[in-house]
Amino acid sequence: MKWYKHIVFFLVMTVAAWSATDITDGCDLPENPLGGGYLHLTSDGAVLYKSPEAIAGWQFNIEGATANSASGGDTQAAGLIINASGDMVLAFSLSGGSIPAGCGTLVELDLNGEATGLINLVFSDTNAQAIYFEYYDGSSDDVAGCMDMNACNYNAEATEDDG
């Protein structure tokens, strides 16, 4: 019976490792069900984005770290001015430049400390209207389990039926 538990544990861990995906590009981010954009910070300081609208300016704070510098990405390619001070990073254009709707690397951060996320997200479109953005940490809120109330293995916490 002991070997059975080991096999089950191995299968569960294999499926979990196989289904986990690293986000390495902004296009790996899911569609935001609320219609806005997503940001994701990689371990090497790349801020990835997916936006349904062109971005004319943005601002955020880094949680758990400070920025030594910020440069590159689609922000610099679009001609926006990038400024990093402490835990705040922002970008804007004095000439009307903008980042087209889509996905990619917003900016590259050189961080001091270990960042845990991005907060206070402020994004604007080319008409200076707010664009809704959320930080995407890569985890899923889905809870796999049996959703059949008549089954012996029913899980009231499940949000996704695993068959």
Sequence and secondary structure as in RCSB ss.txt:
>XXXX:A:sequence
MKWYKHIVFFLVMTVAAWSATDITDGCDLPENPLGGGYLHLTSDGAVLYKSPEAIAGWQFNIEGATANSASGGDT
QAAGLIINASGDMVLAFSLSGGSIPAGCGTLVELDLNGEATGLINLVFSDTNAQAIYFEYYDGSSDDVAGCMDMN
ACNYNAEATEDDG
>XXXX:A:secstr
 HHHHHHHHHHHHHHHHHH     SGGGS   TTSSEEEEE TTSEEEEEESS BSEEEEEEEEEEEEEEE HHH
HHTT EEEEETTEEEEE SS   B SEEEEEEEEEEEEEEEEEEEEEEE TTS EE EEE  S     EEB  TT
STTB TT SEE  
